[in-house]
Amino acid sequence: MTIAPSPLSSGLPMTGPAAGRRRLRASIYVRLSNAADDANTSKENMIAECRALLARENFEEVALHVDDGLSGGIRNRPEFAAWLDDARYQRCEVLVAHHVDRMTREGLNVAAMILDVQEGKDPTTGQVVRPPVRLMDTKGVDSNGGVAFRMMFLIKAEAAREERERIRERMAGRATRLRLAGRWPGGTPPFGYEVVPAPDGKGRTLALVPEEAAALRECADRLLAGDAIARTVRWLNHNGPKPRRAPEWSRVTLKDALTGDHLLGRVTVGGVVQRDDQGHALTPFPAVLDLVTLVELRKLLAPGRERKTPLGRKPARLASRLIECGSCGSYLQVVRREGYRTAAEDAQGRAGRGALIAYRCHARSEGRTCERAVIVSALPFEAHLEERFLIDFGHAPMIERRVILPDDGALVAVEESLAAVLADLARAATPETFTRLQALQAERARLADLPREPVVTYVATGRTMAEEWHARDLEGKRELLAEAYELLRVGPGKRGRKGFDPARLTAIPAEGVHDPD
């Protein structure tokens, strides 16, 4: 808002016009639906027409309020509210707008509120509590016109509302037509995609963002291989690109990103997949996932589904529940002790016991027998364990486990087409629809009889295990250790020895998984 030079105080609102004032004070309001830029002169034109009205009527401009880029369907526009407040607090005697549709596109709902302000009425009681103001626009609306003014104002307000509804319908229809033609209608594209010029030069379309699409595929592979979603979220936050509208990934945002029809390159209108005359889904955009993978992910991530894997609590340390006690075979657990000093040490000014992080056997505390319970300081042991892993496996190629679903998508596609045909039957039971239904049922029966056992393969990634180790987070490094070693066992230590004795660690490699041959 810009304020014209005026003797008005910026403090408490005035209770009425200053004594002896001859010219009426006017407050101007202008609104643009789309934010104006240097190439947009409509704002200047509207302001100029409002000021021309003030000049003809010999009004004094005391305020100019401009809402840039806000719809008339938004009631709490900041400058619109400030414009009405100029009348409520008697900072002006005239409210001027370019046109009624600049004031509102909500019709009678907001028109009544504006009339309450113009007439000086309390919005709750309807009682007149302050002097009325004059309401005008540059197209002929003038509250000094008596009954004709009210009729004209209300009709124009309703006409503005109706025009807004027509615009919304046209925009919705345009968006649908653009999607069906393989064009992007506007707005933020889904994760994994970016908006690019269409190949034929007509409009814009969607293309894959390689890094984002690869991250989604990796998340899908991890979930289908048995990883918990919380574990997958942590991997994505550490290794993948950031989500579009959130500071980091969560279970909710990852589920949304992995279950939408857009991942298949499909067109949806109002959440409904659009299909051709044969019932096939329209897919004008590139796909991130195949249909079989998406269906399996939806089953896996469905609300209320019984969990087959643990929640995936974040591990405390590198070797948590990976190393065994050399005395009893129990897994060592992480223990922490804060640094402290005894009263005697404190009185004598001596150094006390420092903080300790260690792996320790808890068999005795759980009522089990352990002749020589193992405890090992975490930091030197973890440093040695990393060094040992890199010596044993760092040179080897990194091999990943891949689960391949045998269905090429034919059965899932038939199931989807059946659902669409049944929906069509509910609307109109035509002979053609029955024929399609029978054909699809026969095809589904044929495909259902084919073998459907998943196939597990191991694929070289092109990286060494040392490169993979340094690229992974804590949980990823734990996965590498668990896959690389059949057994990790730590024996009891010797008193007085500093650091970690490598002879205490027994590490038996797993056979075959990372064997180059």
C-alpha positions in Angstrom: 0.0 0.0 0.0 1.2 3.5 -0.7 0.0 6.5 1.3 -0.4 9.9 -0.4 0.9 13.0 1.5 -1.7 13.8 4.1 -1.9 15.3 7.6 -3.5 12.1 8.8 -1.8 10.5 11.8 -0.6 6.9 11.5 -1.5 6.2 15.2 -4.9 5.8 16.6 -7.8 5.9 14.0 -9.6 9.2 13.6 -13.2 9.6 14.8 -14.2 11.8 11.9 -13.0 14.2 9.3 -10.8 17.0 10.4 -12.5 20.3 11.2 -12.8 22.7 8.3 -11.9 20.0 5.7 -13.5 20.9 2.3 -12.4 18.0 0.0 -13.6 14.5 0.8 -10.9 12.0 1.4 -10.8 8.9 -0.9 -9.1 5.5 -0.5 -8.4 3.6 -3.8 -8.4 -0.2 -4.2 -7.0 -2.1 -7.2 -6.6 -5.9 -7.6 -4.9 -8.0 -10.2 -5.6 -11.7 -10.4 -2.0 -12.4 -11.7 1.0 -10.6 -10.2 1.9 -7.6 -12.3 5.3 -7.2 -13.8 7.1 -4.5 -15.9 5.3 -5.7 -19.0 1.8 -5.6 -17.4 0.3 -2.1 -17.7 -3.3 -3.0 -16.5 -2.4 -2.1 -12.9 -1.3 1.4 -14.0 -4.3 1.8 -16.2 -6.7 0.9 -13.3 -5.0 3.3 -10.9 -5.0 6.0 -13.5 -8.8 5.6 -14.1 -9.4 5.7 -10.4 -7.4 8.9 -10.0 -9.2 10.4 -12.9 -12.5 9.8 -11.1 -11.0 11.5 -8.0 -10.0 14.5 -10.1 -13.5 14.8 -11.6 -15.1 14.6 -8.2 -12.4 16.8 -6.5 -11.6 14.1 -3.9 -8.3 14.0 -2.0 -6.4 10.7 -2.3 -5.3 9.5 1.1 -4.5 5.8 0.4 -3.8 3.4 -2.5 -4.3 -0.3 -1.8 -3.1 -2.9 -4.4 -3.5 -6.7 -4.1 -1.2 -8.2 -6.8 -1.8 -11.8 -7.9 -4.8 -12.5 -5.6 -8.1 -14.0 -6.6 -11.3 -12.1 -6.0 -12.5 -15.3 -4.4 -10.1 -14.8 -1.5 -11.9 -12.9 1.2 -9.0 -12.0 3.5 -6.8 -10.2 1.0 -4.5 -7.9 3.0 -5.0 -4.7 1.0 -8.7 -5.3 0.5 -9.1 -5.6 4.3 -7.0 -2.4 4.8 -9.2 -0.6 2.2 -12.3 -1.4 4.2 -10.6 -0.4 7.4 -10.1 3.0 6.0 -13.8 3.4 6.1 -14.4 1.6 9.4 -11.9 3.9 11.2 -13.1 7.0 9.4 -9.7 7.6 7.6 -11.7 8.4 4.5 -15.2 9.5 3.3 -15.1 7.7 -0.1 -14.2 4.2 -1.1 -13.1 3.9 -4.8 -12.4 0.8 -6.8 -11.9 0.2 -10.5 -14.8 -2.2 -10.8 -17.0 -4.3 -8.6 -15.3 -7.5 -9.8 -12.0 -6.0 -8.4 -13.7 -5.8 -5.0 -15.0 -9.4 -4.9 -15.9 -12.4 -7.0 -17.9 -14.1 -4.2 -21.2 -12.4 -5.1 -23.8 -11.6 -2.4 -21.7 -13.1 0.4 -19.0 -10.4 0.4 -21.2 -7.7 -1.2 -23.3 -7.7 2.0 -20.1 -7.2 4.0 -19.0 -4.3 1.8 -22.5 -2.7 2.1 -22.3 -2.9 5.9 -19.0 -1.0 5.8 -20.4 1.6 3.3 -23.5 2.2 5.5 -21.5 2.4 8.7 -23.2 -0.6 10.3 -22.0 -3.0 13.0 -21.8 -6.5 11.2 -23.2 -8.3 14.2 -26.2 -6.1 15.3 -26.8 -4.2 12.0 -27.0 -1.0 14.0 -25.4 2.2 12.5 -22.4 2.9 14.6 -20.5 5.4 12.4 -21.1 7.8 9.5 -21.6 6.1 6.1 -19.1 6.5 3.3 -19.6 6.9 -0.4 -18.8 3.8 -2.5 -17.9 4.3 -6.2 -16.2 2.5 -9.1 -15.0 3.8 -12.4 -17.8 2.0 -14.3 -20.8 3.9 -12.9 -21.5 2.4 -9.5 -22.2 5.2 -6.9 -23.8 4.8 -3.5 -25.3 8.2 -3.9 -27.6 6.7 -6.6 -30.2 5.5 -4.0 -32.1 2.2 -4.6 -30.7 1.9 -8.1 -27.1 1.7 -6.6 -28.0 -1.3 -4.4 -29.6 -3.2 -7.3 -26.7 -2.4 -9.6 -24.0 -3.3 -7.0 -25.6 -6.6 -6.1 -26.2 -7.6 -9.7 -22.6 -6.8 -10.7 -21.3 -8.7 -7.6 -23.3 -11.8 -8.6 -22.2 -11.4 -12.3 -18.6 -11.3 -11.1 -19.1 -14.5 -9.1 -20.8 -16.2 -12.1 -17.9 -15.2 -14.4 -15.4 -16.6 -11.9 -17.3 -20.0 -12.0 -17.2 -20.0 -15.8 -13.5 -19.2 -15.8 -12.9 -22.1 -13.3 -14.9 -24.5 -15.5 -13.0 -23.4 -18.6 -9.7 -23.8 -16.9 -10.6 -27.3 -15.6 -11.7 -28.3 -19.1 -8.6 -26.8 -20.6 -6.4 -28.8 -18.1 -8.2 -32.0 -19.0 -7.8 -31.4 -22.7 -4.1 -30.7 -22.2 -3.5 -33.8 -20.2 -5.3 -36.0 -22.7 -3.1 -34.5 -25.4 0.0 -35.3 -23.5 0.6 -31.7 -22.3 1.2 -30.4 -18.8 -1.5 -27.9 -17.8 0.6 -26.1 -15.2 1.5 -26.2 -11.6 4.2 -28.1 -9.7 5.1 -31.4 -11.4 5.2 -34.6 -9.3 8.5 -35.7 -7.8 10.5 -37.5 -10.5 9.4 -35.2 -13.3 10.1 -31.8 -14.7 8.2 -29.6 -17.2 9.9 -29.3 -20.6 8.8 -27.9 -24.0 6.9 -30.5 -26.0 8.8 -32.2 -28.8 6.4 -30.8 -31.4 6.8 -27.3 -30.1 3.2 -27.0 -28.9 2.9 -26.4 -25.2 4.8 -28.2 -22.5 5.0 -31.8 -21.3 6.7 -33.9 -18.6 10.1 -35.5 -18.7 11.9 -37.6 -16.2 14.5 -36.1 -13.8 17.1 -38.9 -13.9 18.3 -38.5 -10.3 14.8 -38.3 -8.8 13.5 -41.2 -10.9 16.5 -43.4 -9.9 15.9 -42.6 -6.2 12.3 -43.7 -6.5 13.2 -46.9 -8.3 15.8 -47.6 -5.6 13.3 -47.1 -2.8 10.8 -49.4 -4.6 13.5 -52.1 -4.9 14.4 -51.8 -1.2 10.8 -52.0 0.0 10.0 -55.0 -2.2 13.2 -56.7 -1.0 11.9 -56.5 2.6 13.2 -53.2 4.0 11.0 -51.4 6.4 9.7 -48.0 5.2 11.3 -46.1 8.0 14.7 -47.6 7.0 14.0 -46.7 3.4 13.1 -43.1 4.4 16.4 -42.8 6.3 18.3 -44.1 3.2 16.6 -41.6 1.0 17.2 -38.6 3.3 20.9 -39.5 3.4 21.5 -40.5 -0.2 18.7 -39.1 -2.4 17.4 -35.7 -3.6 15.2 -33.6 -1.3 11.4 -33.7 -1.7 9.7 -30.7 -3.5 7.8 -29.2 -0.6 9.2 -30.6 2.6 12.6 -30.2 4.3 13.1 -33.9 4.3 11.4 -37.2 3.5 8.9 -38.9 5.9 6.8 -42.0 5.7 3.9 -40.1 4.4 5.7 -38.2 1.7 7.5 -41.3 0.5 4.2 -43.3 0.4 2.6 -40.5 -1.7 5.6 -40.4 -4.1 5.6 -44.2 -4.6 1.9 -44.9 -5.1 0.5 -42.4 -7.6 -0.7 -43.2 -11.1 1.6 -40.5 -12.5 4.5 -43.0 -11.9 3.2 -45.0 -14.9 3.0 -41.9 -17.1 -0.8 -41.9 -16.9 -3.4 -39.2 -17.2 -5.8 -38.7 -14.3 -8.7 -36.3 -14.0 -10.2 -35.9 -10.6 -8.3 -38.9 -9.4 -9.7 -41.2 -12.2 -7.4 -42.8 -14.7 -8.4 -41.8 -18.3 -8.7 -44.7 -20.8 -9.2 -45.0 -24.5 -12.1 -46.8 -26.2 -10.6 -50.2 -25.6 -10.3 -49.6 -21.9 -6.5 -49.1 -22.0 -5.0 -46.4 -19.7 -3.7 -43.3 -21.5 0.1 -42.9 -20.9 1.4 -39.9 -22.7 4.2 -39.2 -20.2 7.3 -41.3 -19.4 7.0 -43.9 -16.6 9.2 -44.1 -13.5 7.9 -47.6 -12.5 6.2 -50.5 -14.3 2.7 -51.5 -13.5 3.6 -54.7 -11.6 6.0 -52.8 -9.3 3.4 -50.1 -8.6 0.7 -52.6 -7.7 3.0 -54.5 -5.3 4.0 -51.2 -3.7 0.4 -50.2 -3.2 -0.3 -53.6 -1.5 2.8 -53.2 0.7 2.1 -49.6 1.7 -1.7 -49.9 2.1 -3.1 -48.4 5.3 -3.8 -51.0 8.0 -1.8 -53.7 6.3 -0.4 -56.2 8.7 3.4 -55.6 9.1 5.6 -58.5 8.1 8.9 -56.6 8.9 9.9 -54.7 12.1 9.5 -51.0 12.2 13.2 -50.5 11.4 14.4 -48.5 14.5 17.5 -46.6 13.8 20.6 -48.6 15.0 22.7 -47.1 17.8 26.2 -48.0 16.5 28.0 -49.6 13.6 28.1 -53.1 15.1 24.9 -53.1 17.1 23.5 -56.7 17.3 26.1 -57.8 14.7 28.9 -59.0 16.9 28.8 -62.0 19.3 30.3 -62.5 22.7 33.3 -64.9 22.4 32.3 -66.5 25.7 28.6 -67.2 25.5 27.6 -66.3 21.9 25.1 -63.6 22.8 24.9 -60.4 20.8 26.8 -57.5 22.4 24.7 -54.4 23.1 25.8 -50.8 23.3 26.2 -49.2 26.7 27.0 -45.6 27.6 28.4 -44.1 30.7 28.6 -40.4 31.3 31.8 -38.9 32.7 31.8 -38.3 36.5 34.0 -37.8 39.6 33.6 -39.2 43.0 33.3 -36.9 46.0 36.9 -37.7 47.0 38.2 -37.0 43.5 36.3 -33.8 43.4 37.7 -32.7 46.7 41.3 -33.5 45.7 40.8 -31.9 42.2 41.6 -35.2 40.5 40.3 -36.3 37.1 37.4 -38.6 37.4 36.2 -41.4 35.1 35.6 -40.3 31.5 32.6 -41.0 29.4 32.4 -44.5 27.9 30.7 -46.0 24.9 31.2 -49.7 24.6 29.7 -53.0 23.4 29.0 -55.4 26.3 27.5 -58.8 26.9 24.3 -58.6 28.8 23.8 -62.3 29.4 24.3 -62.2 33.2 22.0 -59.2 33.6 19.3 -61.2 31.8 19.7 -64.3 34.0 21.9 -66.3 31.6 25.3 -67.8 32.1 28.5 -66.2 30.7 31.8 -67.2 32.2 33.8 -64.2 30.9 31.4 -61.5 29.8 32.9 -59.4 27.0 33.2 -55.6 26.9 35.0 -53.7 24.3 35.4 -49.9 23.8 33.3 -48.9 20.8 35.5 -46.3 19.0 38.7 -48.3 18.6 36.8 -51.5 17.8 34.7 -49.8 15.1 37.8 -48.3 13.6 39.4 -51.8 13.4 36.2 -53.4 12.0 36.1 -50.8 9.2 39.7 -51.4 8.4 39.2 -55.2 8.4 36.2 -54.9 6.1 38.1 -52.8 3.6 41.1 -55.1 3.6 38.8 -58.2 3.1 36.3 -56.8 0.6 37.3 -53.3 -0.5 38.7 -54.5 -3.8 35.7 -56.7 -4.7 33.0 -55.5 -7.0 29.8 -54.4 -5.3 27.0 -56.9 -6.0 23.3 -56.0 -5.3 20.4 -58.3 -4.7 17.5 -57.7 -7.1 14.1 -59.2 -6.9 12.5 -59.7 -10.3 8.7 -60.2 -10.4 7.9 -62.8 -13.2 4.7 -61.1 -14.3 5.5 -58.7 -17.1 2.5 -56.6 -16.2 -0.1 -58.4 -18.4 -2.1 -59.9 -15.5 -2.1 -56.6 -13.5 -3.2 -54.7 -16.7 -6.0 -57.2 -17.2 -7.1 -56.8 -13.6 -7.2 -53.0 -14.0 -9.1 -53.2 -17.3 -11.6 -55.5 -15.6 -12.2 -53.0 -12.8 -12.7 -50.2 -15.4 -15.2 -52.4 -17.4 -17.2 -53.2 -14.2 -17.4 -49.5 -13.5 -18.7 -48.9 -17.0 -21.3 -51.7 -16.6 -22.5 -49.9 -13.4 -23.2 -46.8 -15.6 -24.5 -48.4 -18.8 -24.8 -52.2 -19.4 -24.3 -52.4 -23.1 -23.7 -55.6 -25.2 -20.2 -54.2 -26.1 -19.3 -53.9 -22.5 -20.4 -57.4 -21.7 -18.3 -58.7 -24.6 -15.2 -56.9 -23.3 -15.9 -58.3 -19.8 -16.1 -61.9 -21.0 -12.8 -61.5 -23.0 -11.0 -60.0 -20.1 -12.2 -62.7 -17.7 -10.9 -65.4 -20.0 -7.6 -63.6 -20.4 -7.3 -63.2 -16.6 -7.9 -67.0 -16.1 -5.2 -67.8 -18.6 -2.6 -65.5 -17.1 -3.4 -66.6 -13.5 -2.4 -70.2 -14.4 1.2 -69.1 -15.4 4.0 -69.5 -12.8 4.5 -66.4 -10.7 7.4 -67.1 -8.3 9.7 -64.2 -7.8 13.3 -64.5 -9.1 16.2 -63.3 -7.1 19.4 -62.2 -9.0 22.7 -60.6 -8.0 23.9 -57.8 -10.3 27.3 -56.0 -10.3 26.8 -52.2 -9.8 30.1 -51.1 -11.4 31.5 -49.9 -8.0 33.9 -51.5 -5.6 32.8 -52.4 -2.1 35.2 -49.7 -0.8 33.5 -47.1 -2.9 30.1 -48.4 -1.7 31.2 -48.3 2.0 32.3 -44.7 1.9 29.1 -43.6 0.1 26.7 -45.2 2.6 25.3 -44.0 5.9 25.6 -45.9 9.2 22.7 -48.2 8.4 24.0 -48.9 4.9 27.4 -49.8 6.3 25.7 -52.2 8.7 24.0 -53.9 5.8 27.4 -54.4 4.1 28.9 -56.0 7.2 25.9 -58.3 7.7 26.1 -59.5 4.1 29.9 -59.8 4.0 30.5 -61.8 7.2 29.0 -65.1 8.3 30.3 -64.5 11.9 31.7 -61.6 13.8 32.8 -62.6 17.3 34.9 -60.7 19.9 36.7 -62.5 22.7 37.5 -61.3 26.2 40.3 -58.7 26.5 43.4 -58.5 28.7 43.6 -56.0 31.6 45.9 -53.0 31.1 46.0 -53.2 27.3 45.4 -49.9 25.5 43.3 -49.7 22.3 41.8 -52.8 20.6 43.7 -56.0 20.2 43.0 -57.3 16.6 43.5 -60.9 17.9 40.2 -60.6 19.8 38.1 -60.4 16.6 37.0 -63.5 14.7 35.6 -62.6 11.3 34.4 -65.4 9.0 33.4 -64.1 5.5 30.2 -65.3 3.9 30.6 -67.5 0.9 29.9 -66.4 -2.7 27.9 -63.2 -2.3 30.8 -60.9 -3.3 33.0 -63.4 -5.1 34.1 -61.9 -8.4 33.8 -65.4 -10.0 
